[in-house]
Amino acid sequence: MKIKLLIPATNIPKELFDEIEDFLREYLPDDCQVLFDSLRYGFPSVENELSGMVNGAQAVVQLHGEEEEIEGVFIDCFDDPGVYQCREMLNIPVVGAYGAAVSAALQCGERIGIITTDEEGILNEEKKAREGGFADRIVSVKALDASVSEIITNREKVLCALTDLCCRMVRENRVSCICLGCTAMFSVYEELLGRLRERQIQVSVIEPTVNGMLTLQNLIRMGVNTHIPGNVDFSGLNWIQR
């Protein structure tokens, strides 16, 4: 099985890909080959609707024509930039971190919480929940008050804040399942589970990267597809990359 994991952002260092690969190794079978990639053009991270739109379009252009080489694509970003559009283009399974995480959470908990990066992200999470038709199940959205890059570089601060937010959600909002609302949070996931156990907090935590990769594997093994029927013609596309 050959899967492409695409981070829809630019300037991703090899060290981060190595860390993601190490993290996933415990969860992925030996016959799963993961090809790691990031964008050549676009914003360095997806922090809002605009950067998601631009980077999503870049993801589509970059993945065009790759379905002969791989069996599935995972878009490693909690905003799912370009996921729907890639499904229109590619005749292989395409999974995004957000859709897969929320689908799992809806199975695990009646009352769901999401922890996003910053205050601006709360509005975006509420918008996605309304558009998805499950806003009544997502009863709490809280902000970490950290950028995507800070999640990677200031892990102890992030870990402490995540632990406190999870505890608050369980006690104040009665959530039984929490989605980590940024794929960069994989770097503190296992430590977070340990700290929650120390505080005797019982809650299911969905880490979107491993959850999305396992979802994609299952789709491939079952022989099902996410392709949206239709014809996408790239012959008339004029594309400016700055």
CYANA upper distance limits for C-alpha pairs under 8 A (distance plus 0.5 A):
  1 MET  CA     31 ASP  CA      6.58
  1 MET  CA     32 CYS  CA      5.35
  1 MET  CA     33 GLN  CA      6.51
  1 MET  CA     71 GLU  CA      7.16
  2 LYS  CA     32 CYS  CA      6.50
  2 LYS  CA     33 GLN  CA      5.25
  2 LYS  CA     34 VAL  CA      6.49
  2 LYS  CA     35 LEU  CA      7.89
  2 LYS  CA     70 ILE  CA      5.75
  2 LYS  CA     71 GLU  CA      6.07
  2 LYS  CA     72 GLY  CA      7.63
  3 ILE  CA     32 CYS  CA      7.81
  3 ILE  CA     33 GLN  CA      6.69
  3 ILE  CA     34 VAL  CA      5.45
  3 ILE  CA     35 LEU  CA      6.63
  3 ILE  CA     70 ILE  CA      6.24
  3 ILE  CA     71 GLU  CA      6.28
  3 ILE  CA     72 GLY  CA      5.49
  3 ILE  CA     73 VAL  CA      6.30
  3 ILE  CA     74 PHE  CA      7.95
  4 LYS  CA     34 VAL  CA      6.19
  4 LYS  CA     35 LEU  CA      5.13
  4 LYS  CA     36 PHE  CA      6.51
  4 LYS  CA     37 ASP  CA      7.80
  4 LYS  CA     70 ILE  CA      7.28
  4 LYS  CA     72 GLY  CA      6.91
  4 LYS  CA     73 VAL  CA      5.38
  4 LYS  CA     74 PHE  CA      6.71
  5 LEU  CA     34 VAL  CA      7.14
  5 LEU  CA     35 LEU  CA      6.54
  5 LEU  CA     36 PHE  CA      5.52
  5 LEU  CA     37 ASP  CA      6.77
  5 LEU  CA     73 VAL  CA      6.57
  5 LEU  CA     74 PHE  CA      5.35
  5 LEU  CA     75 ILE  CA      6.71
  5 LEU  CA     76 ASP  CA      7.03
  6 LEU  CA     36 PHE  CA      6.62
  6 LEU  CA     37 ASP  CA      5.36
  6 LEU  CA     38 SER  CA      5.86
  6 LEU  CA     39 LEU  CA      8.28
  6 LEU  CA     73 VAL  CA      7.83
  6 LEU  CA     74 PHE  CA      6.68
  6 LEU  CA     75 ILE  CA      5.64
  6 LEU  CA     76 ASP  CA      6.34
  7 ILE  CA     36 PHE  CA      8.48
  7 ILE  CA     37 ASP  CA      6.85
  7 ILE  CA     38 SER  CA      5.25
  7 ILE  CA     39 LEU  CA      7.53
  7 ILE  CA     75 ILE  CA      6.65
  7 ILE  CA     76 ASP  CA      5.42
  7 ILE  CA     77 CYS  CA      7.08
  8 PRO  CA     38 SER  CA      6.26
  8 PRO  CA     39 LEU  CA      6.15
  8 PRO  CA     45 SER  CA      8.01
  8 PRO  CA     46 VAL  CA      8.15
  8 PRO  CA     55 ASN  CA      6.40
  8 PRO  CA     56 GLY  CA      7.35
  8 PRO  CA     58 GLN  CA      8.46
  8 PRO  CA     59 ALA  CA      6.73
  8 PRO  CA     75 ILE  CA      7.37
  8 PRO  CA     76 ASP  CA      7.43
  8 PRO  CA     77 CYS  CA      7.34
  8 PRO  CA     81 PRO  CA      7.80
  9 ALA  CA     38 SER  CA      6.39
  9 ALA  CA     39 LEU  CA      5.78
  9 ALA  CA     41 TYR  CA      8.40
  9 ALA  CA     42 GLY  CA      6.99
  9 ALA  CA     43 PHE  CA      6.37
  9 ALA  CA     44 PRO  CA      5.39
  9 ALA  CA     45 SER  CA      5.49
  9 ALA  CA     46 VAL  CA      7.36
  9 ALA  CA     55 ASN  CA      7.12
 10 THR  CA     38 SER  CA      6.56
 10 THR  CA     39 LEU  CA      5.40
 10 THR  CA     40 ARG  CA      6.43
 10 THR  CA     41 TYR  CA      6.77
 10 THR  CA     42 GLY  CA      6.64
 10 THR  CA     43 PHE  CA      6.59
 10 THR  CA     44 PRO  CA      5.00
 10 THR  CA     45 SER  CA      7.52
 11 ASN  CA     38 SER  CA      8.13
 11 ASN  CA     39 LEU  CA      8.22
 11 ASN  CA     40 ARG  CA      8.30
 11 ASN  CA     44 PRO  CA      6.72
 12 ILE  CA     16 LEU  CA      7.46
 12 ILE  CA     17 PHE  CA      8.31
 12 ILE  CA     38 SER  CA      7.02
 12 ILE  CA     44 PRO  CA      8.36
 13 PRO  CA     17 PHE  CA      7.49
 14 LYS  CA     18 ASP  CA      6.72
 15 GLU  CA     19 GLU  CA      6.73
 16 LEU  CA     20 ILE  CA      6.73
 17 PHE  CA     21 GLU  CA      6.60
 17 PHE  CA     36 PHE  CA      7.23
 18 ASP  CA     22 ASP  CA      6.73
 19 GLU  CA     23 PHE  CA      6.68
 20 ILE  CA     24 LEU  CA      6.62
 20 ILE  CA    186 PHE  CA      8.35
 21 GLU  CA     25 ARG  CA      6.59
 22 ASP  CA     26 GLU  CA      8.19
 23 PHE  CA    186 PHE  CA      8.33
 24 LEU  CA     28 LEU  CA      6.60
 24 LEU  CA    210 VAL  CA      6.92
 25 ARG  CA     29 PRO  CA      8.33
 27 TYR  CA    210 VAL  CA      7.77
 27 TYR  CA    214 LEU  CA      8.41
 28 LEU  CA     32 CYS  CA      7.04
 28 LEU  CA    214 LEU  CA      8.00
 39 LEU  CA     55 ASN  CA      8.22
 39 LEU  CA     58 GLN  CA      7.52
 39 LEU  CA     59 ALA  CA      7.20
 39 LEU  CA     62 GLN  CA      7.96
 41 TYR  CA     55 ASN  CA      8.25
 41 TYR  CA     58 GLN  CA      7.22
 41 TYR  CA    241 GLN  CA      7.45
 41 TYR  CA    242 ARG  CA      7.93
 42 GLY  CA     51 SER  CA      8.26
 42 GLY  CA     54 VAL  CA      6.95
 42 GLY  CA     55 ASN  CA      5.83
 42 GLY  CA     58 GLN  CA      7.29
 43 PHE  CA     51 SER  CA      6.61
 43 PHE  CA     54 VAL  CA      8.12
 43 PHE  CA     55 ASN  CA      7.03
 45 SER  CA     51 SER  CA      7.90
 45 SER  CA    148 VAL  CA      7.59
 46 VAL  CA     51 SER  CA      5.72
 46 VAL  CA     52 GLY  CA      5.84
 46 VAL  CA     55 ASN  CA      7.99
 46 VAL  CA     77 CYS  CA      8.28
 46 VAL  CA     79 ASP  CA      8.21
 47 GLU  CA     51 SER  CA      6.93
 47 GLU  CA     52 GLY  CA      7.81
 47 GLU  CA    121 GLY  CA      8.03
 47 GLU  CA    148 VAL  CA      8.37
 48 ASN  CA     52 GLY  CA      6.67
 48 ASN  CA    120 GLU  CA      8.31
 48 ASN  CA    121 GLY  CA      7.75
 48 ASN  CA    124 ASN  CA      8.06
 49 GLU  CA     53 MET  CA      6.58
 49 GLU  CA    124 ASN  CA      8.28
 50 LEU  CA     54 VAL  CA      6.82
 51 SER  CA     55 ASN  CA      6.42
 52 GLY  CA     56 GLY  CA      6.15
 52 GLY  CA     79 ASP  CA      7.61
 52 GLY  CA     81 PRO  CA      5.78
 53 MET  CA     57 ALA  CA      6.77
 53 MET  CA     81 PRO  CA      7.03
 53 MET  CA     82 GLY  CA      8.05
 54 VAL  CA     58 GLN  CA      6.89
 55 ASN  CA     59 ALA  CA      6.58
 55 ASN  CA     81 PRO  CA      7.23
 55 ASN  CA     82 GLY  CA      8.09
 56 GLY  CA     60 VAL  CA      6.92
 56 GLY  CA     80 ASP  CA      8.50
 56 GLY  CA     81 PRO  CA      4.78
 56 GLY  CA     82 GLY  CA      4.40
 56 GLY  CA     83 VAL  CA      8.04
 57 ALA  CA     61 VAL  CA      6.94
 57 ALA  CA     81 PRO  CA      8.38
 57 ALA  CA     82 GLY  CA      6.58
 58 GLN  CA     62 GLN  CA      6.55
 59 ALA  CA     63 LEU  CA      6.54
 59 ALA  CA     81 PRO  CA      8.42
 59 ALA  CA     82 GLY  CA      6.79
 60 VAL  CA     64 HIS  CA      6.58
 60 VAL  CA     82 GLY  CA      6.73
 60 VAL  CA     85 GLN  CA      7.40
 60 VAL  CA     86 CYS  CA      6.21
 60 VAL  CA     89 MET  CA      8.47
 63 LEU  CA     67 GLU  CA      8.48
 63 LEU  CA     86 CYS  CA      8.33
 64 HIS  CA     89 MET  CA      7.90
 64 HIS  CA     90 LEU  CA      8.20
 66 GLU  CA     70 ILE  CA      7.21
 67 GLU  CA     71 GLU  CA      7.33
 67 GLU  CA     72 GLY  CA      8.21
 67 GLU  CA     90 LEU  CA      6.76
 67 GLU  CA     91 ASN  CA      7.45
 67 GLU  CA     92 ILE  CA      7.08
 71 GLU  CA     92 ILE  CA      6.62
 71 GLU  CA     93 PRO  CA      7.73
 71 GLU  CA    220 ILE  CA      7.57
 72 GLY  CA     92 ILE  CA      6.06
 72 GLY  CA     93 PRO  CA      5.41
 72 GLY  CA     94 VAL  CA      6.35
 72 GLY  CA    216 LEU  CA      7.39
 72 GLY  CA    220 ILE  CA      7.60
 73 VAL  CA     92 ILE  CA      8.24
 73 VAL  CA     93 PRO  CA      6.94
 73 VAL  CA     94 VAL  CA      5.25
 73 VAL  CA     95 VAL  CA      6.83
 73 VAL  CA    216 LEU  CA      8.12
 74 PHE  CA     94 VAL  CA      6.45
 74 PHE  CA     95 VAL  CA      5.46
 74 PHE  CA     96 GLY  CA      6.33
 74 PHE  CA     97 ALA  CA      8.01
 74 PHE  CA    212 GLY  CA      7.49
 74 PHE  CA    213 MET  CA      7.08
 74 PHE  CA    216 LEU  CA      7.55
 75 ILE  CA     80 ASP  CA      6.99
 75 ILE  CA     81 PRO  CA      8.03
 75 ILE  CA     83 VAL  CA      7.34
 75 ILE  CA     94 VAL  CA      8.08
 75 ILE  CA     95 VAL  CA      6.80
 75 ILE  CA     96 GLY  CA      5.35
 75 ILE  CA     97 ALA  CA      6.97
 76 ASP  CA     80 ASP  CA      8.10
 76 ASP  CA     96 GLY  CA      7.01
 76 ASP  CA     97 ALA  CA      6.23
 76 ASP  CA    183 THR  CA      6.99
 76 ASP  CA    209 THR  CA      6.90
 77 CYS  CA     81 PRO  CA      7.69
 77 CYS  CA     96 GLY  CA      7.46
 77 CYS  CA     97 ALA  CA      6.14
 77 CYS  CA     98 TYR  CA      7.77
 77 CYS  CA    182 CYS  CA      7.24
 77 CYS  CA    183 THR  CA      6.22
 78 PHE  CA     96 GLY  CA      7.74
 78 PHE  CA     97 ALA  CA      5.48
 78 PHE  CA     98 TYR  CA      5.04
 78 PHE  CA    181 GLY  CA      6.52
 78 PHE  CA    182 CYS  CA      5.89
 78 PHE  CA    183 THR  CA      6.63
 78 PHE  CA    208 PRO  CA      7.77
 79 ASP  CA     96 GLY  CA      8.48
 79 ASP  CA     97 ALA  CA      7.93
 79 ASP  CA     98 TYR  CA      6.52
 80 ASP  CA     96 GLY  CA      5.46
 80 ASP  CA     97 ALA  CA      6.71
 80 ASP  CA     98 TYR  CA      6.40
 80 ASP  CA     99 GLY  CA      7.87
 82 GLY  CA     86 CYS  CA      6.40
 83 VAL  CA     87 ARG  CA      6.77
 83 VAL  CA     94 VAL  CA      7.17
 83 VAL  CA     95 VAL  CA      7.31
 83 VAL  CA     96 GLY  CA      6.48
 84 TYR  CA     88 GLU  CA      7.04
 85 GLN  CA     89 MET  CA      7.00
 86 CYS  CA     90 LEU  CA      6.28
 86 CYS  CA     94 VAL  CA      7.47
 87 ARG  CA     91 ASN  CA      7.68
 87 ARG  CA     92 ILE  CA      8.25
 87 ARG  CA     93 PRO  CA      7.92
 87 ARG  CA     94 VAL  CA      6.54
 87 ARG  CA    226 THR  CA      6.55
 87 ARG  CA    227 HIS  CA      5.26
 87 ARG  CA    228 ILE  CA      6.14
 88 GLU  CA    227 HIS  CA      6.37
 88 GLU  CA    228 ILE  CA      5.25
 88 GLU  CA    229 PRO  CA      7.18
 88 GLU  CA    230 GLY  CA      7.34
 88 GLU  CA    231 ASN  CA      8.34
 88 GLU  CA    232 VAL  CA      7.65
 89 MET  CA    227 HIS  CA      7.98
 89 MET  CA    228 ILE  CA      8.35
 89 MET  CA    231 ASN  CA      8.27
 89 MET  CA    232 VAL  CA      6.64
 90 LEU  CA     94 VAL  CA      8.34
 90 LEU  CA    227 HIS  CA      6.82
 91 ASN  CA    225 ASN  CA      7.71
 91 ASN  CA    226 THR  CA      8.03
 91 ASN  CA    227 HIS  CA      5.71
 92 ILE  CA    225 ASN  CA      6.28
 92 ILE  CA    226 THR  CA      7.18
 92 ILE  CA    227 HIS  CA      6.95
 93 PRO  CA    216 LEU  CA      7.40
 93 PRO  CA    219 LEU  CA      7.37
 93 PRO  CA    220 ILE  CA      7.39
 93 PRO  CA    224 VAL  CA      7.90
 93 PRO  CA    225 ASN  CA      5.37
 93 PRO  CA    226 THR  CA      5.40
 93 PRO  CA    227 HIS  CA      7.29
 94 VAL  CA    216 LEU  CA      7.78
 94 VAL  CA    226 THR  CA      6.71
 94 VAL  CA    227 HIS  CA      8.39
 95 VAL  CA     99 GLY  CA      7.99
 95 VAL  CA    100 ALA  CA      7.43
 95 VAL  CA    212 GLY  CA      7.09
 95 VAL  CA    213 MET  CA      8.47
 95 VAL  CA    215 THR  CA      8.07
 95 VAL  CA    216 LEU  CA      6.54
 96 GLY  CA    100 ALA  CA      6.78
 96 GLY  CA    212 GLY  CA      7.10
 97 ALA  CA    101 ALA  CA      6.51
 97 ALA  CA    183 THR  CA      7.94
 97 ALA  CA    208 PRO  CA      5.71
 97 ALA  CA    209 THR  CA      6.70
 97 ALA  CA    211 ASN  CA      8.17
 97 ALA  CA    212 GLY  CA      5.79
 98 TYR  CA    102 VAL  CA      6.62
 98 TYR  CA    181 GLY  CA      8.35
 98 TYR  CA    208 PRO  CA      7.43
 99 GLY  CA    103 SER  CA      6.58
100 ALA  CA    104 ALA  CA      6.78
100 ALA  CA    208 PRO  CA      7.87
100 ALA  CA    211 ASN  CA      7.36
100 ALA  CA    212 GLY  CA      5.92
100 ALA  CA    215 THR  CA      7.26
101 ALA  CA    105 ALA  CA      6.65
101 ALA  CA    179 CYS  CA      7.16
101 ALA  CA    206 ILE  CA      6.85
101 ALA  CA    207 GLU  CA      7.92
101 ALA  CA    208 PRO  CA      5.91
101 ALA  CA    211 ASN  CA      6.93
101 ALA  CA    212 GLY  CA      7.25
102 VAL  CA    106 LEU  CA      6.56
102 VAL  CA    179 CYS  CA      7.78
103 SER  CA    107 GLN  CA      7.24
104 ALA  CA    108 CYS  CA      6.92
104 ALA  CA    206 ILE  CA      8.09
105 ALA  CA    109 GLY  CA      6.45
105 ALA  CA    112 ILE  CA      7.34
105 ALA  CA    177 CYS  CA      6.62
105 ALA  CA    178 ILE  CA      7.80
105 ALA  CA    179 CYS  CA      7.58
105 ALA  CA    206 ILE  CA      7.46
106 LEU  CA    110 GLU  CA      7.30
106 LEU  CA    112 ILE  CA      8.05
106 LEU  CA    137 ARG  CA      8.22
108 CYS  CA    176 SER  CA      8.08
108 CYS  CA    177 CYS  CA      6.80
108 CYS  CA    204 SER  CA      7.73
109 GLY  CA    175 VAL  CA      7.86
109 GLY  CA    176 SER  CA      5.72
109 GLY  CA    177 CYS  CA      5.65
109 GLY  CA    204 SER  CA      8.50
110 GLU  CA    137 ARG  CA      6.81
110 GLU  CA    175 VAL  CA      8.14
110 GLU  CA    176 SER  CA      7.57
110 GLU  CA    177 CYS  CA      8.46
111 ARG  CA    137 ARG  CA      5.89
111 ARG  CA    138 ILE  CA      6.66
111 ARG  CA    139 VAL  CA      6.50
111 ARG  CA    174 ARG  CA      7.43
111 ARG  CA    175 VAL  CA      5.22
111 ARG  CA    176 SER  CA      6.49
111 ARG  CA    177 CYS  CA      7.36
112 ILE  CA    137 ARG  CA      6.42
112 ILE  CA    138 ILE  CA      5.12
112 ILE  CA    139 VAL  CA      6.34
112 ILE  CA    140 SER  CA      7.28
112 ILE  CA    175 VAL  CA      5.77
112 ILE  CA    176 SER  CA      6.87
112 ILE  CA    177 CYS  CA      5.58
112 ILE  CA    178 ILE  CA      6.26
112 ILE  CA    179 CYS  CA      8.16
113 GLY  CA    138 ILE  CA      6.19
113 GLY  CA    139 VAL  CA      6.58
113 GLY  CA    140 SER  CA      5.16
113 GLY  CA    141 VAL  CA      6.20
113 GLY  CA    142 LYS  CA      8.37
113 GLY  CA    169 MET  CA      7.40
113 GLY  CA    175 VAL  CA      6.60
113 GLY  CA    177 CYS  CA      6.83
113 GLY  CA    178 ILE  CA      5.09
113 GLY  CA    179 CYS  CA      6.75
114 ILE  CA    125 GLU  CA      8.48
114 ILE  CA    138 ILE  CA      7.94
114 ILE  CA    140 SER  CA      6.94
114 ILE  CA    141 VAL  CA      5.35
114 ILE  CA    142 LYS  CA      7.01
114 ILE  CA    178 ILE  CA      6.05
114 ILE  CA    179 CYS  CA      5.29
114 ILE  CA    180 LEU  CA      6.54
114 ILE  CA    181 GLY  CA      6.32
115 ILE  CA    141 VAL  CA      6.35
115 ILE  CA    142 LYS  CA      5.52
115 ILE  CA    143 ALA  CA      6.18
115 ILE  CA    144 LEU  CA      7.10
115 ILE  CA    162 LEU  CA      8.36
115 ILE  CA    165 LEU  CA      8.20
115 ILE  CA    178 ILE  CA      7.92
115 ILE  CA    179 CYS  CA      7.00
115 ILE  CA    180 LEU  CA      5.83
115 ILE  CA    181 GLY  CA      5.55
115 ILE  CA    182 CYS  CA      8.46
116 THR  CA    121 GLY  CA      6.39
116 THR  CA    122 ILE  CA      7.12
116 THR  CA    125 GLU  CA      8.24
116 THR  CA    141 VAL  CA      7.65
116 THR  CA    142 LYS  CA      6.71
116 THR  CA    143 ALA  CA      5.39
116 THR  CA    144 LEU  CA      6.55
116 THR  CA    180 LEU  CA      7.47
116 THR  CA    181 GLY  CA      5.02
116 THR  CA    182 CYS  CA      6.87
117 THR  CA    121 GLY  CA      6.72
117 THR  CA    143 ALA  CA      5.87
117 THR  CA    144 LEU  CA      5.41
117 THR  CA    145 ASP  CA      6.19
117 THR  CA    146 ALA  CA      5.85
117 THR  CA    147 SER  CA      6.47
117 THR  CA    148 VAL  CA      7.46
117 THR  CA    181 GLY  CA      7.57
117 THR  CA    182 CYS  CA      7.33
118 ASP  CA    122 ILE  CA      7.58
118 ASP  CA    143 ALA  CA      5.22
118 ASP  CA    144 LEU  CA      6.12
118 ASP  CA    145 ASP  CA      4.83
118 ASP  CA    146 ALA  CA      6.33
118 ASP  CA    147 SER  CA      7.46
119 GLU  CA    123 LEU  CA      8.09
119 GLU  CA    142 LYS  CA      8.31
119 GLU  CA    143 ALA  CA      5.98
119 GLU  CA    145 ASP  CA      7.19
120 GLU  CA    124 ASN  CA      7.57
121 GLY  CA    125 GLU  CA      6.69
121 GLY  CA    143 ALA  CA      7.72
122 ILE  CA    126 GLU  CA      6.73
122 ILE  CA    141 VAL  CA      6.64
122 ILE  CA    142 LYS  CA      7.18
122 ILE  CA    143 ALA  CA      7.17
123 LEU  CA    127 LYS  CA      6.69
124 ASN  CA    128 LYS  CA      6.72
125 GLU  CA    129 ALA  CA      6.69
125 GLU  CA    141 VAL  CA      7.81
126 GLU  CA    130 ARG  CA      6.79
126 GLU  CA    135 ALA  CA      7.60
126 GLU  CA    141 VAL  CA      8.21
127 LYS  CA    131 GLU  CA      6.72
128 LYS  CA    132 GLY  CA      6.51
129 ALA  CA    133 GLY  CA      6.69
129 ALA  CA    134 PHE  CA      6.00
129 ALA  CA    135 ALA  CA      5.11
129 ALA  CA    138 ILE  CA      7.73
130 ARG  CA    134 PHE  CA      6.83
130 ARG  CA    135 ALA  CA      5.52
134 PHE  CA    138 ILE  CA      7.29
135 ALA  CA    139 VAL  CA      7.97
139 VAL  CA    173 ASN  CA      7.60
139 VAL  CA    175 VAL  CA      8.06
140 SER  CA    169 MET  CA      7.46
140 SER  CA    173 ASN  CA      7.12
140 SER  CA    175 VAL  CA      8.29
142 LYS  CA    165 LEU  CA      7.84
144 LEU  CA    158 VAL  CA      7.94
144 LEU  CA    161 ALA  CA      7.05
144 LEU  CA    162 LEU  CA      7.32
144 LEU  CA    165 LEU  CA      8.35
146 ALA  CA    150 GLU  CA      6.40
146 ALA  CA    151 ILE  CA      7.01
146 ALA  CA    158 VAL  CA      8.12
147 SER  CA    151 ILE  CA      6.94
148 VAL  CA    152 ILE  CA      7.51
148 VAL  CA    182 CYS  CA      8.00
148 VAL  CA    184 ALA  CA      7.06
149 SER  CA    153 THR  CA      6.86
150 GLU  CA    154 ASN  CA      5.88
150 GLU  CA    155 ARG  CA      8.17
151 ILE  CA    155 ARG  CA      6.39
151 ILE  CA    158 VAL  CA      6.54
151 ILE  CA    184 ALA  CA      6.96
151 ILE  CA    185 MET  CA      7.06
152 ILE  CA    184 ALA  CA      7.12
152 ILE  CA    185 MET  CA      8.24
152 ILE  CA    187 SER  CA      7.50
154 ASN  CA    158 VAL  CA      6.86
155 ARG  CA    159 LEU  CA      6.35
155 ARG  CA    187 SER  CA      8.26
155 ARG  CA    188 VAL  CA      7.37
156 GLU  CA    160 CYS  CA      6.69
157 LYS  CA    161 ALA  CA      6.75
158 VAL  CA    162 LEU  CA      6.48
159 LEU  CA    163 THR  CA      6.62
159 LEU  CA    188 VAL  CA      6.72
159 LEU  CA    191 GLU  CA      8.17
159 LEU  CA    192 LEU  CA      6.88
160 CYS  CA    164 ASP  CA      6.81
161 ALA  CA    165 LEU  CA      6.64
162 LEU  CA    166 CYS  CA      6.62
162 LEU  CA    192 LEU  CA      7.86
163 THR  CA    167 CYS  CA      6.80
163 THR  CA    192 LEU  CA      6.79
163 THR  CA    195 ARG  CA      7.35
163 THR  CA    196 LEU  CA      7.07
164 ASP  CA    168 ARG  CA      6.72
165 LEU  CA    169 MET  CA      6.64
166 CYS  CA    170 VAL  CA      6.81
166 CYS  CA    178 ILE  CA      7.92
167 CYS  CA    171 ARG  CA      6.68
167 CYS  CA    196 LEU  CA      8.22
167 CYS  CA    201 ILE  CA      7.19
168 ARG  CA    172 GLU  CA      6.04
168 ARG  CA    173 ASN  CA      7.89
169 MET  CA    173 ASN  CA      5.47
169 MET  CA    174 ARG  CA      6.90
169 MET  CA    175 VAL  CA      6.49
170 VAL  CA    174 ARG  CA      5.16
170 VAL  CA    175 VAL  CA      5.46
170 VAL  CA    176 SER  CA      7.23
170 VAL  CA    201 ILE  CA      8.15
170 VAL  CA    203 VAL  CA      7.79
171 ARG  CA    175 VAL  CA      8.42
175 VAL  CA    203 VAL  CA      8.03
176 SER  CA    202 GLN  CA      8.09
176 SER  CA    203 VAL  CA      5.50
176 SER  CA    204 SER  CA      6.71
177 CYS  CA    203 VAL  CA      6.05
177 CYS  CA    204 SER  CA      5.03
177 CYS  CA    205 VAL  CA      6.33
177 CYS  CA    206 ILE  CA      7.91
178 ILE  CA    203 VAL  CA      7.69
178 ILE  CA    204 SER  CA      6.69
178 ILE  CA    205 VAL  CA      5.37
178 ILE  CA    206 ILE  CA      6.63
179 CYS  CA    205 VAL  CA      6.40
179 CYS  CA    206 ILE  CA      5.24
179 CYS  CA    207 GLU  CA      7.01
179 CYS  CA    208 PRO  CA      7.81
180 LEU  CA    185 MET  CA      7.21
180 LEU  CA    205 VAL  CA      7.69
180 LEU  CA    206 ILE  CA      6.72
180 LEU  CA    207 GLU  CA      6.19
180 LEU  CA    208 PRO  CA      7.21
181 GLY  CA    185 MET  CA      8.38
181 GLY  CA    208 PRO  CA      8.12
182 CYS  CA    208 PRO  CA      8.00
183 THR  CA    207 GLU  CA      7.91
183 THR  CA    208 PRO  CA      6.34
183 THR  CA    209 THR  CA      6.27
185 MET  CA    189 TYR  CA      6.80
185 MET  CA    207 GLU  CA      8.08
186 PHE  CA    190 GLU  CA      8.44
186 PHE  CA    207 GLU  CA      6.92
186 PHE  CA    208 PRO  CA      8.30
186 PHE  CA    209 THR  CA      7.46
188 VAL  CA    192 LEU  CA      6.43
189 TYR  CA    193 LEU  CA      6.90
189 TYR  CA    207 GLU  CA      7.38
190 GLU  CA    194 GLY  CA      6.98
191 GLU  CA    195 ARG  CA      6.84
192 LEU  CA    196 LEU  CA      6.71
193 LEU  CA    197 ARG  CA      6.77
193 LEU  CA    205 VAL  CA      8.34
194 GLY  CA    198 GLU  CA      6.82
195 ARG  CA    199 ARG  CA      6.89
196 LEU  CA    200 GLN  CA      6.63
196 LEU  CA    201 ILE  CA      5.73
196 LEU  CA    202 GLN  CA      8.01
197 ARG  CA    201 ILE  CA      6.40
197 ARG  CA    202 GLN  CA      7.89
206 ILE  CA    211 ASN  CA      7.47
207 GLU  CA    211 ASN  CA      6.61
208 PRO  CA    212 GLY  CA      6.22
209 THR  CA    213 MET  CA      6.69
210 VAL  CA    214 LEU  CA      6.60
211 ASN  CA    215 THR  CA      6.63
212 GLY  CA    216 LEU  CA      6.67
213 MET  CA    217 GLN  CA      6.73
214 LEU  CA    218 ASN  CA      6.73
215 THR  CA    219 LEU  CA      6.90
216 LEU  CA    220 ILE  CA      6.81
217 GLN  CA    221 ARG  CA      6.62
218 ASN  CA    222 MET  CA      6.55
219 LEU  CA    223 GLY  CA      6.66
219 LEU  CA    224 VAL  CA      5.92
219 LEU  CA    225 ASN  CA      7.39
220 ILE  CA    224 VAL  CA      6.81
220 ILE  CA    225 ASN  CA      8.10
